[in-house]
């Protein structure tokens, strides 16, 4: 089902994008085409695995393209399907920089859902970064894309509190729901039957470059913590931010020890459970007794 005869191409790759697609579907918006990343090896056995958005596309019988590179050949292939005046690109965690000439193809422009209050936390890890820095408020921004990372005019923004013990995965789920509802609201025709929000007449609010902050792509080694040197609140924020991946860990006798459960009580970082490399999860007290760790 399409509303307002909107022809939109969806760009996205991971779960956050497929979950957004599901929200759009539930509200009657289905893309005419999906652009997603190529299949990649995953897991210990490095099995070739399709991205979640490709799985969603197949399940819902939506055509999809998995370009290895966004070069001229891809541009020539994509452009003919996007020349209608009602065409829009919607980008959610695609994973690659989209060239300016491609962003400019659709008549209604290209828009992106970003999980921070821009211009704060431009980049790849806005959810984790908000928790790492001890923020109590974050949100979702919908921006009109330009050829500069997360720097386009703001079309809509919504704030939400970060709960004191909230982990990145739980916060991300809430932000996905908020972002999905926001984009549905933007796409929904008004009483006059038009969608003024995404038309050429609405240019959005320019971001204040003086307020810009950036966040990096998370690496596995970012999970390494120093239990004796880092402050309790820093350790707890890392635990919350990296709870899904890479998780926080320390080394004992050259073995990686993953902290799987922890709390912050009375200003103290208390480890409850750990997962020693190659073994089963155990209580931290038992681990201490066995290995003499303070």
Secondary structure as a PSIPRED ss2 file (coil, helix, strand):
# PSIPRED VFORMAT (PSIPRED V4.0)

   1 X C   1.000  0.000  0.000
   2 X C   1.000  0.000  0.000
   3 X C   1.000  0.000  0.000
   4 X C   1.000  0.000  0.000
   5 X C   1.000  0.000  0.000
   6 X C   1.000  0.000  0.000
   7 X E   0.000  0.000  1.000
   8 X E   0.000  0.000  1.000
   9 X E   0.000  0.000  1.000
  10 X E   0.000  0.000  1.000
  11 X E   0.000  0.000  1.000
  12 X E   0.000  0.000  1.000
  13 X C   1.000  0.000  0.000
  14 X C   1.000  0.000  0.000
  15 X H   0.000  1.000  0.000
  16 X H   0.000  1.000  0.000
  17 X H   0.000  1.000  0.000
  18 X H   0.000  1.000  0.000
  19 X H   0.000  1.000  0.000
  20 X H   0.000  1.000  0.000
  21 X H   0.000  1.000  0.000
  22 X H   0.000  1.000  0.000
  23 X H   0.000  1.000  0.000
  24 X H   0.000  1.000  0.000
  25 X H   0.000  1.000  0.000
  26 X H   0.000  1.000  0.000
  27 X C   1.000  0.000  0.000
  28 X C   1.000  0.000  0.000
  29 X C   1.000  0.000  0.000
  30 X C   1.000  0.000  0.000
  31 X C   1.000  0.000  0.000
  32 X C   1.000  0.000  0.000
  33 X E   0.000  0.000  1.000
  34 X E   0.000  0.000  1.000
  35 X E   0.000  0.000  1.000
  36 X C   1.000  0.000  0.000
  37 X C   1.000  0.000  0.000
  38 X C   1.000  0.000  0.000
  39 X C   1.000  0.000  0.000
  40 X E   0.000  0.000  1.000
  41 X E   0.000  0.000  1.000
  42 X E   0.000  0.000  1.000
  43 X C   1.000  0.000  0.000
  44 X C   1.000  0.000  0.000
  45 X C   1.000  0.000  0.000
  46 X C   1.000  0.000  0.000
  47 X E   0.000  0.000  1.000
  48 X E   0.000  0.000  1.000
  49 X E   0.000  0.000  1.000
  50 X C   1.000  0.000  0.000
  51 X C   1.000  0.000  0.000
  52 X H   0.000  1.000  0.000
  53 X H   0.000  1.000  0.000
  54 X H   0.000  1.000  0.000
  55 X H   0.000  1.000  0.000
  56 X H   0.000  1.000  0.000
  57 X H   0.000  1.000  0.000
  58 X H   0.000  1.000  0.000
  59 X H   0.000  1.000  0.000
  60 X C   1.000  0.000  0.000
  61 X C   1.000  0.000  0.000
  62 X C   1.000  0.000  0.000
  63 X C   1.000  0.000  0.000
  64 X E   0.000  0.000  1.000
  65 X E   0.000  0.000  1.000
  66 X C   1.000  0.000  0.000
  67 X C   1.000  0.000  0.000
  68 X C   1.000  0.000  0.000
  69 X C   1.000  0.000  0.000
  70 X C   1.000  0.000  0.000
  71 X C   1.000  0.000  0.000
  72 X H   0.000  1.000  0.000
  73 X H   0.000  1.000  0.000
  74 X H   0.000  1.000  0.000
  75 X H   0.000  1.000  0.000
  76 X H   0.000  1.000  0.000
  77 X H   0.000  1.000  0.000
  78 X H   0.000  1.000  0.000
  79 X H   0.000  1.000  0.000
  80 X H   0.000  1.000  0.000
  81 X H   0.000  1.000  0.000
  82 X H   0.000  1.000  0.000
  83 X C   1.000  0.000  0.000
  84 X C   1.000  0.000  0.000
  85 X C   1.000  0.000  0.000
  86 X C   1.000  0.000  0.000
  87 X E   0.000  0.000  1.000
  88 X E   0.000  0.000  1.000
  89 X E   0.000  0.000  1.000
  90 X E   0.000  0.000  1.000
  91 X E   0.000  0.000  1.000
  92 X E   0.000  0.000  1.000
  93 X C   1.000  0.000  0.000
  94 X C   1.000  0.000  0.000
  95 X C   1.000  0.000  0.000
  96 X C   1.000  0.000  0.000
  97 X C   1.000  0.000  0.000
  98 X C   1.000  0.000  0.000
  99 X C   1.000  0.000  0.000
 100 X H   0.000  1.000  0.000
 101 X H   0.000  1.000  0.000
 102 X H   0.000  1.000  0.000
 103 X H   0.000  1.000  0.000
 104 X C   1.000  0.000  0.000
 105 X C   1.000  0.000  0.000
 106 X C   1.000  0.000  0.000
 107 X C   1.000  0.000  0.000
 108 X C   1.000  0.000  0.000
 109 X C   1.000  0.000  0.000
 110 X E   0.000  0.000  1.000
 111 X E   0.000  0.000  1.000
 112 X E   0.000  0.000  1.000
 113 X E   0.000  0.000  1.000
 114 X E   0.000  0.000  1.000
 115 X C   1.000  0.000  0.000
 116 X C   1.000  0.000  0.000
 117 X C   1.000  0.000  0.000
 118 X C   1.000  0.000  0.000
 119 X C   1.000  0.000  0.000
 120 X C   1.000  0.000  0.000
 121 X C   1.000  0.000  0.000
 122 X E   0.000  0.000  1.000
 123 X E   0.000  0.000  1.000
 124 X C   1.000  0.000  0.000
 125 X C   1.000  0.000  0.000
 126 X H   0.000  1.000  0.000
 127 X H   0.000  1.000  0.000
 128 X H   0.000  1.000  0.000
 129 X H   0.000  1.000  0.000
 130 X H   0.000  1.000  0.000
 131 X H   0.000  1.000  0.000
 132 X H   0.000  1.000  0.000
 133 X C   1.000  0.000  0.000
 134 X C   1.000  0.000  0.000
 135 X C   1.000  0.000  0.000
 136 X C   1.000  0.000  0.000
 137 X E   0.000  0.000  1.000
 138 X E   0.000  0.000  1.000
 139 X E   0.000  0.000  1.000
 140 X E   0.000  0.000  1.000
 141 X E   0.000  0.000  1.000
 142 X E   0.000  0.000  1.000
 143 X E   0.000  0.000  1.000
 144 X E   0.000  0.000  1.000
 145 X C   1.000  0.000  0.000
 146 X C   1.000  0.000  0.000
 147 X C   1.000  0.000  0.000
 148 X C   1.000  0.000  0.000
 149 X C   1.000  0.000  0.000
 150 X C   1.000  0.000  0.000
 151 X C   1.000  0.000  0.000
 152 X C   1.000  0.000  0.000
 153 X C   1.000  0.000  0.000
 154 X E   0.000  0.000  1.000
 155 X E   0.000  0.000  1.000
 156 X E   0.000  0.000  1.000
 157 X E   0.000  0.000  1.000
 158 X E   0.000  0.000  1.000
 159 X E   0.000  0.000  1.000
 160 X E   0.000  0.000  1.000
 161 X E   0.000  0.000  1.000
 162 X C   1.000  0.000  0.000
 163 X C   1.000  0.000  0.000
 164 X C   1.000  0.000  0.000
 165 X C   1.000  0.000  0.000
 166 X C   1.000  0.000  0.000
 167 X C   1.000  0.000  0.000
 168 X H   0.000  1.000  0.000
 169 X H   0.000  1.000  0.000
 170 X H   0.000  1.000  0.000
 171 X H   0.000  1.000  0.000
 172 X H   0.000  1.000  0.000
 173 X H   0.000  1.000  0.000
 174 X H   0.000  1.000  0.000
 175 X H   0.000  1.000  0.000
 176 X H   0.000  1.000  0.000
 177 X H   0.000  1.000  0.000
 178 X H   0.000  1.000  0.000
 179 X H   0.000  1.000  0.000
 180 X H   0.000  1.000  0.000
 181 X H   0.000  1.000  0.000
 182 X H   0.000  1.000  0.000
 183 X H   0.000  1.000  0.000
 184 X H   0.000  1.000  0.000
 185 X H   0.000  1.000  0.000
 186 X H   0.000  1.000  0.000
 187 X H   0.000  1.000  0.000
 188 X C   1.000  0.000  0.000
 189 X C   1.000  0.000  0.000
 190 X C   1.000  0.000  0.000
 191 X C   1.000  0.000  0.000
 192 X C   1.000  0.000  0.000
 193 X C   1.000  0.000  0.000
 194 X C   1.000  0.000  0.000
 195 X C   1.000  0.000  0.000
 196 X C   1.000  0.000  0.000
 197 X C   1.000  0.000  0.000
 198 X C   1.000  0.000  0.000
 199 X C   1.000  0.000  0.000
 200 X C   1.000  0.000  0.000
 201 X C   1.000  0.000  0.000
 202 X C   1.000  0.000  0.000
 203 X C   1.000  0.000  0.000
 204 X C   1.000  0.000  0.000
 205 X E   0.000  0.000  1.000
 206 X C   1.000  0.000  0.000
 207 X C   1.000  0.000  0.000
 208 X C   1.000  0.000  0.000
 209 X H   0.000  1.000  0.000
 210 X H   0.000  1.000  0.000
 211 X H   0.000  1.000  0.000
 212 X C   1.000  0.000  0.000
 213 X C   1.000  0.000  0.000
 214 X E   0.000  0.000  1.000
 215 X E   0.000  0.000  1.000
 216 X C   1.000  0.000  0.000
 217 X C   1.000  0.000  0.000
 218 X C   1.000  0.000  0.000
 219 X C   1.000  0.000  0.000
 220 X H   0.000  1.000  0.000
 221 X H   0.000  1.000  0.000
 222 X H   0.000  1.000  0.000
 223 X H   0.000  1.000  0.000
 224 X E   0.000  0.000  1.000
 225 X C   1.000  0.000  0.000
 226 X C   1.000  0.000  0.000
 227 X C   1.000  0.000  0.000
 228 X C   1.000  0.000  0.000
 229 X C   1.000  0.000  0.000
 230 X C   1.000  0.000  0.000
 231 X C   1.000  0.000  0.000
 232 X H   0.000  1.000  0.000
 233 X H   0.000  1.000  0.000
 234 X H   0.000  1.000  0.000
 235 X H   0.000  1.000  0.000
 236 X H   0.000  1.000  0.000
 237 X H   0.000  1.000  0.000
 238 X H   0.000  1.000  0.000
 239 X H   0.000  1.000  0.000
 240 X H   0.000  1.000  0.000
 241 X H   0.000  1.000  0.000
 242 X C   1.000  0.000  0.000
 243 X C   1.000  0.000  0.000
 244 X C   1.000  0.000  0.000
 245 X C   1.000  0.000  0.000
 246 X C   1.000  0.000  0.000
 247 X C   1.000  0.000  0.000
 248 X C   1.000  0.000  0.000
 249 X E   0.000  0.000  1.000
 250 X E   0.000  0.000  1.000
 251 X E   0.000  0.000  1.000
 252 X E   0.000  0.000  1.000
 253 X C   1.000  0.000  0.000
 254 X C   1.000  0.000  0.000
 255 X E   0.000  0.000  1.000
 256 X E   0.000  0.000  1.000
 257 X E   0.000  0.000  1.000
 258 X E   0.000  0.000  1.000
 259 X E   0.000  0.000  1.000
 260 X E   0.000  0.000  1.000
 261 X E   0.000  0.000  1.000
 262 X E   0.000  0.000  1.000
 263 X E   0.000  0.000  1.000
 264 X E   0.000  0.000  1.000
 265 X E   0.000  0.000  1.000
 266 X C   1.000  0.000  0.000
 267 X C   1.000  0.000  0.000
 268 X E   0.000  0.000  1.000
 269 X E   0.000  0.000  1.000
 270 X E   0.000  0.000  1.000
 271 X E   0.000  0.000  1.000
 272 X E   0.000  0.000  1.000
 273 X E   0.000  0.000  1.000
 274 X E   0.000  0.000  1.000
 275 X E   0.000  0.000  1.000
 276 X E   0.000  0.000  1.000
 277 X C   1.000  0.000  0.000
 278 X C   1.000  0.000  0.000
 279 X C   1.000  0.000  0.000
 280 X C   1.000  0.000  0.000
 281 X E   0.000  0.000  1.000
 282 X E   0.000  0.000  1.000
 283 X E   0.000  0.000  1.000
 284 X H   0.000  1.000  0.000
 285 X H   0.000  1.000  0.000
 286 X H   0.000  1.000  0.000
 287 X H   0.000  1.000  0.000
 288 X H   0.000  1.000  0.000
 289 X H   0.000  1.000  0.000
 290 X H   0.000  1.000  0.000
 291 X H   0.000  1.000  0.000
 292 X C   1.000  0.000  0.000
 293 X C   1.000  0.000  0.000
 294 X C   1.000  0.000  0.000
